[in-house]
Amino acid sequence: MVMPKRCGTEDSQAEALIAQIRERAENLYRTRQLLCAESVVVTLNQALDGGLSEAQAVAVAAPFSAAMGDSGCICGALSGAVLACGLFLGDDQPHRNRKSMRRGARQLHDEFRAANGATCCRVLSGKGACDSQARFRRCGHFTANAAEMAARLVIEERPELIRSADHGFLRKMDSGVAVLVTRLLRSVGIKC
């Protein structure tokens, strides 16, 4: 996908923002805080102020994670990318923007398939393969890739979102240890 021509500063801001979105979505997945679709939707929603709470973003995306509830069909990361694009391309007039949202979904589908060779989770992740760590790493790559594609499409259609991006959220990169400590504290009733 080709970004529209902009002045140098705006173009470099867009590319930096897209890279941050990619990295944050992958971090949320790789630290096992969120599943694939959840990581993509939560990251784009928070980064670009989609208007959903984190809980709402997770709730919308959760059924699409792990290939639509472990069905093995469409990749959860791709599903999350399509959901996030609908949130931003639909804006406050989704009935009026349906055609644009469908066009964006098709573009994401085709681009994801071209980049990764498939859209089916069973094919992409190698379900049934013995090495679950290798499968997990592949899914982290697909999550990052889908978040980048969605961010690129959203920013292309709505470049004004660059100015209001939540860079504090995007810069936060959690470690596995920090996530474990947070989970432990929450399990004993301490809010983090």
Phi and psi restraints in degrees (value plus and minus 20) as a CYANA .aco file:
   2 VAL   PHI    -125.3   -85.3
   2 VAL   PSI     106.5   146.5
   3 MET   PHI     -92.2   -52.2
   3 MET   PSI     125.0   165.0
   4 PRO   PHI     -85.4   -45.4
   4 PRO   PSI     133.8   173.8
   5 LYS   PHI     -88.3   -48.3
   5 LYS   PSI     110.5   150.5
   6 ARG   PHI    -155.9  -115.9
   6 ARG   PSI     154.7   194.7
   7 CYS   PHI     -84.8   -44.8
   7 CYS   PSI     135.0   175.0
   8 GLY   PHI     -73.3   -33.3
   8 GLY   PSI     -62.7   -22.7
   9 THR   PHI     -86.3   -46.3
   9 THR   PSI     -66.8   -26.8
  10 GLU   PHI     -84.7   -44.7
  10 GLU   PSI     -58.9   -18.9
  11 ASP   PHI     -85.0   -45.0
  11 ASP   PSI     -62.7   -22.7
  12 SER   PHI     -89.3   -49.3
  12 SER   PSI     -53.9   -13.9
  13 GLN   PHI     -84.5   -44.5
  13 GLN   PSI     -61.7   -21.7
  14 ALA   PHI     -82.9   -42.9
  14 ALA   PSI     -66.2   -26.2
  15 GLU   PHI     -84.5   -44.5
  15 GLU   PSI     -59.5   -19.5
  16 ALA   PHI     -85.3   -45.3
  16 ALA   PSI     -61.8   -21.8
  17 LEU   PHI     -84.4   -44.4
  17 LEU   PSI     -64.0   -24.0
  18 ILE   PHI     -81.4   -41.4
  18 ILE   PSI     -62.4   -22.4
  19 ALA   PHI     -83.6   -43.6
  19 ALA   PSI     -60.8   -20.8
  20 GLN   PHI     -84.7   -44.7
  20 GLN   PSI     -60.8   -20.8
  21 ILE   PHI     -82.9   -42.9
  21 ILE   PSI     -64.1   -24.1
  22 ARG   PHI     -78.2   -38.2
  22 ARG   PSI     -69.2   -29.2
  23 GLU   PHI     -85.7   -45.7
  23 GLU   PSI     -60.5   -20.5
  24 ARG   PHI     -88.7   -48.7
  24 ARG   PSI     -62.7   -22.7
  25 ALA   PHI     -81.0   -41.0
  25 ALA   PSI     -62.9   -22.9
  26 GLU   PHI     -85.1   -45.1
  26 GLU   PSI     -59.4   -19.4
  27 ASN   PHI     -82.9   -42.9
  27 ASN   PSI     -63.3   -23.3
  28 LEU   PHI     -82.1   -42.1
  28 LEU   PSI     -56.9   -16.9
  29 TYR   PHI     -93.9   -53.9
  29 TYR   PSI     -70.8   -30.8
  30 ARG   PHI     -85.8   -45.8
  30 ARG   PSI     -47.4    -7.4
  31 THR   PHI    -108.6   -68.6
  31 THR   PSI     -14.2    25.8
  32 ARG   PHI      42.7    82.7
  32 ARG   PSI       7.2    47.2
  33 GLN   PHI     -97.0   -57.0
  33 GLN   PSI     -56.5   -16.5
  34 LEU   PHI    -159.0  -119.0
  34 LEU   PSI     138.5   178.5
  35 LEU   PHI    -104.1   -64.1
  35 LEU   PSI     159.1   199.1
  36 CYS   PHI     -75.4   -35.4
  36 CYS   PSI     -81.3   -41.3
  37 ALA   PHI     -81.0   -41.0
  37 ALA   PSI     -60.7   -20.7
  38 GLU   PHI     -81.0   -41.0
  38 GLU   PSI     -63.9   -23.9
  39 SER   PHI     -79.6   -39.6
  39 SER   PSI     -62.8   -22.8
  40 VAL   PHI     -87.9   -47.9
  40 VAL   PSI     -69.2   -29.2
  41 VAL   PHI     -87.0   -47.0
  41 VAL   PSI     -66.3   -26.3
  42 VAL   PHI     -80.7   -40.7
  42 VAL   PSI     -64.7   -24.7
  43 THR   PHI     -82.9   -42.9
  43 THR   PSI     -70.6   -30.6
  44 LEU   PHI     -85.7   -45.7
  44 LEU   PSI     -61.7   -21.7
  45 ASN   PHI     -79.3   -39.3
  45 ASN   PSI     -69.6   -29.6
  46 GLN   PHI     -90.0   -50.0
  46 GLN   PSI     -64.6   -24.6
  47 ALA   PHI     -85.0   -45.0
  47 ALA   PSI     -57.3   -17.3
  48 LEU   PHI    -131.6   -91.6
  48 LEU   PSI      -6.6    33.4
  49 ASP   PHI      36.4    76.4
  49 ASP   PSI      43.3    83.3
  50 GLY   PHI     -94.7   -54.7
  50 GLY   PSI     -31.9     8.1
  51 GLY   PHI      74.5   114.5
  51 GLY   PSI     -22.3    17.7
  52 LEU   PHI    -115.1   -75.1
  52 LEU   PSI     127.7   167.7
  53 SER   PHI     -91.0   -51.0
  53 SER   PSI     146.0   186.0
  54 GLU   PHI     -81.0   -41.0
  54 GLU   PSI     -60.9   -20.9
  55 ALA   PHI     -82.2   -42.2
  55 ALA   PSI     -61.2   -21.2
  56 GLN   PHI     -85.5   -45.5
  56 GLN   PSI     -61.7   -21.7
  57 ALA   PHI     -82.9   -42.9
  57 ALA   PSI     -62.0   -22.0
  58 VAL   PHI     -85.0   -45.0
  58 VAL   PSI     -64.4   -24.4
  59 ALA   PHI     -81.5   -41.5
  59 ALA   PSI     -59.8   -19.8
  60 VAL   PHI     -87.6   -47.6
  60 VAL   PSI     -59.3   -19.3
  61 ALA   PHI    -107.4   -67.4
  61 ALA   PSI     -47.7    -7.7
  62 ALA   PHI     -71.0   -31.0
  62 ALA   PSI     -64.2   -24.2
  63 PRO   PHI     -84.3   -44.3
  63 PRO   PSI     -39.9     0.1
  64 PHE   PHI    -110.4   -70.4
  64 PHE   PSI     -32.8     7.2
  65 SER   PHI     -89.3   -49.3
  65 SER   PSI     138.0   178.0
  66 ALA   PHI      32.9    72.9
  66 ALA   PSI      27.6    67.6
  67 ALA   PHI      38.8    78.8
  67 ALA   PSI      40.3    80.3
  68 MET   PHI      31.9    71.9
  68 MET   PSI      48.3    88.3
  69 GLY   PHI      46.2    86.2
  69 GLY   PSI      23.0    63.0
  70 ASP   PHI      46.5    86.5
  70 ASP   PSI       1.5    41.5
  71 SER   PHI     -95.8   -55.8
  71 SER   PSI     -41.3    -1.3
  72 GLY   PHI      66.1   106.1
  72 GLY   PSI     -16.7    23.3
  73 CYS   PHI    -101.8   -61.8
  73 CYS   PSI    -144.1  -104.1
  74 ILE   PHI     -81.9   -41.9
  74 ILE   PSI     119.8   159.8
  75 CYS   PHI     -75.7   -35.7
  75 CYS   PSI     110.8   150.8
  76 GLY   PHI     -83.4   -43.4
  76 GLY   PSI     -57.0   -17.0
  77 ALA   PHI     -82.8   -42.8
  77 ALA   PSI     -62.5   -22.5
  78 LEU   PHI     -84.7   -44.7
  78 LEU   PSI     -62.2   -22.2
  79 SER   PHI     -79.5   -39.5
  79 SER   PSI     -63.2   -23.2
  80 GLY   PHI     -81.8   -41.8
  80 GLY   PSI     -59.3   -19.3
  81 ALA   PHI     -83.0   -43.0
  81 ALA   PSI     -62.6   -22.6
  82 VAL   PHI     -85.8   -45.8
  82 VAL   PSI     -63.1   -23.1
  83 LEU   PHI     -79.6   -39.6
  83 LEU   PSI     -66.4   -26.4
  84 ALA   PHI     -83.3   -43.3
  84 ALA   PSI     -61.2   -21.2
  85 CYS   PHI     -83.9   -43.9
  85 CYS   PSI     -59.0   -19.0
  86 GLY   PHI     -79.8   -39.8
  86 GLY   PSI     -59.8   -19.8
  87 LEU   PHI     -78.8   -38.8
  87 LEU   PSI     -63.9   -23.9
  88 PHE   PHI    -109.4   -69.4
  88 PHE   PSI     -54.8   -14.8
  89 LEU   PHI     -98.1   -58.1
  89 LEU   PSI     -48.4    -8.4
  90 GLY   PHI     -92.7   -52.7
  90 GLY   PSI     -51.2   -11.2
  91 ASP   PHI      28.1    68.1
  91 ASP   PSI    -156.1  -116.1
  92 ASP   PHI    -117.7   -77.7
  92 ASP   PSI     -10.5    29.5
  93 GLN   PHI    -155.3  -115.3
  93 GLN   PSI      42.1    82.1
  94 PRO   PHI     -81.7   -41.7
  94 PRO   PSI     -53.5   -13.5
  95 HIS   PHI     -84.4   -44.4
  95 HIS   PSI     -56.4   -16.4
  96 ARG   PHI     -98.1   -58.1
  96 ARG   PSI     -45.2    -5.2
  97 ASN   PHI    -123.2   -83.2
  97 ASN   PSI      -5.5    34.5
  98 ARG   PHI     -77.0   -37.0
  98 ARG   PSI     -63.8   -23.8
  99 LYS   PHI     -82.4   -42.4
  99 LYS   PSI     -63.2   -23.2
 100 SER   PHI     -82.9   -42.9
 100 SER   PSI     -60.4   -20.4
 101 MET   PHI     -86.9   -46.9
 101 MET   PSI     -61.4   -21.4
 102 ARG   PHI     -85.6   -45.6
 102 ARG   PSI     -59.7   -19.7
 103 ARG   PHI     -83.0   -43.0
 103 ARG   PSI     -61.4   -21.4
 104 GLY   PHI     -84.7   -44.7
 104 GLY   PSI     -60.8   -20.8
 105 ALA   PHI     -82.4   -42.4
 105 ALA   PSI     -63.5   -23.5
 106 ARG   PHI     -85.5   -45.5
 106 ARG   PSI     -60.6   -20.6
 107 GLN   PHI     -81.8   -41.8
 107 GLN   PSI     -65.2   -25.2
 108 LEU   PHI     -82.8   -42.8
 108 LEU   PSI     -65.2   -25.2
 109 HIS   PHI     -76.9   -36.9
 109 HIS   PSI     -71.8   -31.8
 110 ASP   PHI     -86.0   -46.0
 110 ASP   PSI     -60.7   -20.7
 111 GLU   PHI     -88.0   -48.0
 111 GLU   PSI     -61.3   -21.3
 112 PHE   PHI     -83.9   -43.9
 112 PHE   PSI     -64.9   -24.9
 113 ARG   PHI     -82.9   -42.9
 113 ARG   PSI     -62.3   -22.3
 114 ALA   PHI     -83.7   -43.7
 114 ALA   PSI     -59.3   -19.3
 115 ALA   PHI     -96.0   -56.0
 115 ALA   PSI     -51.8   -11.8
 116 ASN   PHI    -137.0   -97.0
 116 ASN   PSI     -27.1    12.9
 117 GLY   PHI      68.4   108.4
 117 GLY   PSI     -31.3     8.7
 118 ALA   PHI    -186.9  -146.9
 118 ALA   PSI     149.4   189.4
 119 THR   PHI    -142.4  -102.4
 119 THR   PSI     -25.3    14.7
 120 CYS   PHI    -104.2   -64.2
 120 CYS   PSI     106.7   146.7
 121 CYS   PHI     -78.6   -38.6
 121 CYS   PSI     -62.5   -22.5
 122 ARG   PHI     -77.7   -37.7
 122 ARG   PSI     -59.7   -19.7
 123 VAL   PHI     -93.3   -53.3
 123 VAL   PSI     -67.4   -27.4
 124 LEU   PHI     -85.6   -45.6
 124 LEU   PSI     -65.6   -25.6
 125 SER   PHI    -106.4   -66.4
 125 SER   PSI     -33.4     6.6
 126 GLY   PHI      50.1    90.1
 126 GLY   PSI      16.8    56.8
 127 LYS   PHI     -70.2   -30.2
 127 LYS   PSI     117.7   157.7
 128 GLY   PHI      76.8   116.8
 128 GLY   PSI     -35.5     4.5
 129 ALA   PHI     -90.7   -50.7
 129 ALA   PSI     131.2   171.2
 130 CYS   PHI     -91.8   -51.8
 130 CYS   PSI     -53.4   -13.4
 131 ASP   PHI    -108.8   -68.8
 131 ASP   PSI      74.7   114.7
 132 SER   PHI     -88.3   -48.3
 132 SER   PSI     -48.8    -8.8
 133 GLN   PHI     -87.0   -47.0
 133 GLN   PSI     -59.9   -19.9
 134 ALA   PHI     -84.6   -44.6
 134 ALA   PSI     -60.6   -20.6
 135 ARG   PHI     -83.0   -43.0
 135 ARG   PSI     -63.2   -23.2
 136 PHE   PHI     -81.0   -41.0
 136 PHE   PSI     -63.4   -23.4
 137 ARG   PHI     -83.0   -43.0
 137 ARG   PSI     -62.0   -22.0
 138 ARG   PHI     -81.1   -41.1
 138 ARG   PSI     -64.2   -24.2
 139 CYS   PHI     -85.3   -45.3
 139 CYS   PSI     -53.3   -13.3
 140 GLY   PHI     -82.2   -42.2
 140 GLY   PSI     -60.8   -20.8
 141 HIS   PHI     -83.5   -43.5
 141 HIS   PSI     -64.6   -24.6
 142 PHE   PHI     -84.9   -44.9
 142 PHE   PSI     -56.3   -16.3
 143 THR   PHI     -83.5   -43.5
 143 THR   PSI     -67.8   -27.8
 144 ALA   PHI     -81.6   -41.6
 144 ALA   PSI     -64.0   -24.0
 145 ASN   PHI     -82.7   -42.7
 145 ASN   PSI     -66.3   -26.3
 146 ALA   PHI     -85.1   -45.1
 146 ALA   PSI     -60.1   -20.1
 147 ALA   PHI     -83.1   -43.1
 147 ALA   PSI     -61.6   -21.6
 148 GLU   PHI     -83.3   -43.3
 148 GLU   PSI     -65.2   -25.2
 149 MET   PHI     -82.2   -42.2
 149 MET   PSI     -63.2   -23.2
 150 ALA   PHI     -85.5   -45.5
 150 ALA   PSI     -63.7   -23.7
 151 ALA   PHI     -81.5   -41.5
 151 ALA   PSI     -62.0   -22.0
 152 ARG   PHI     -81.9   -41.9
 152 ARG   PSI     -64.7   -24.7
 153 LEU   PHI     -85.2   -45.2
 153 LEU   PSI     -65.4   -25.4
 154 VAL   PHI     -83.5   -43.5
 154 VAL   PSI     -65.4   -25.4
 155 ILE   PHI     -88.4   -48.4
 155 ILE   PSI     -53.1   -13.1
 156 GLU   PHI     -82.8   -42.8
 156 GLU   PSI     -62.1   -22.1
 157 GLU   PHI    -101.2   -61.2
 157 GLU   PSI     -50.2   -10.2
 158 ARG   PHI    -154.3  -114.3
 158 ARG   PSI      48.4    88.4
 159 PRO   PHI     -82.3   -42.3
 159 PRO   PSI     -37.8     2.2
 160 GLU   PHI     -85.2   -45.2
 160 GLU   PSI     -40.1    -0.1
 161 LEU   PHI     -88.0   -48.0
 161 LEU   PSI     -39.1     0.9
 162 ILE   PHI     -79.2   -39.2
 162 ILE   PSI     -61.2   -21.2
 163 ARG   PHI     -88.5   -48.5
 163 ARG   PSI     -46.2    -6.2
 164 SER   PHI    -126.3   -86.3
 164 SER   PSI      -4.3    35.7
 165 ALA   PHI     -82.5   -42.5
 165 ALA   PSI     124.6   164.6
 166 ASP   PHI    -110.5   -70.5
 166 ASP   PSI      66.4   106.4
 167 HIS   PHI     -90.6   -50.6
 167 HIS   PSI     -47.1    -7.1
 168 GLY   PHI     -82.3   -42.3
 168 GLY   PSI     -65.7   -25.7
 169 PHE   PHI     -82.3   -42.3
 169 PHE   PSI     -63.0   -23.0
 170 LEU   PHI     -89.3   -49.3
 170 LEU   PSI     -52.9   -12.9
 171 ARG   PHI     -94.8   -54.8
 171 ARG   PSI     -39.9     0.1
 172 LYS   PHI     -91.4   -51.4
 172 LYS   PSI      96.1   136.1
 173 MET   PHI    -139.3   -99.3
 173 MET   PSI      94.8   134.8
 174 ASP   PHI    -106.6   -66.6
 174 ASP   PSI     129.5   169.5
 175 SER   PHI    -118.3   -78.3
 175 SER   PSI     140.2   180.2
 176 GLY   PHI     -78.6   -38.6
 176 GLY   PSI     -58.0   -18.0
 177 VAL   PHI     -85.7   -45.7
 177 VAL   PSI     -65.2   -25.2
 178 ALA   PHI     -80.8   -40.8
 178 ALA   PSI     -58.6   -18.6
 179 VAL   PHI     -86.1   -46.1
 179 VAL   PSI     -61.9   -21.9
 180 LEU   PHI     -82.5   -42.5
 180 LEU   PSI     -61.9   -21.9
 181 VAL   PHI     -83.1   -43.1
 181 VAL   PSI     -64.0   -24.0
 182 THR   PHI     -80.9   -40.9
 182 THR   PSI     -64.8   -24.8
 183 ARG   PHI     -82.6   -42.6
 183 ARG   PSI     -61.7   -21.7
 184 LEU   PHI     -82.4   -42.4
 184 LEU   PSI     -66.9   -26.9
 185 LEU   PHI     -81.9   -41.9
 185 LEU   PSI     -61.9   -21.9
 186 ARG   PHI     -84.5   -44.5
 186 ARG   PSI     -57.0   -17.0
 187 SER   PHI     -84.9   -44.9
 187 SER   PSI     -44.7    -4.7
 188 VAL   PHI    -120.4   -80.4
 188 VAL   PSI      -9.0    31.0
 189 GLY   PHI      71.3   111.3
 189 GLY   PSI      -7.7    32.3
 190 ILE   PHI    -116.3   -76.3
 190 ILE   PSI     102.5   142.5
 191 LYS   PHI     -96.0   -56.0
 191 LYS   PSI     116.8   156.8
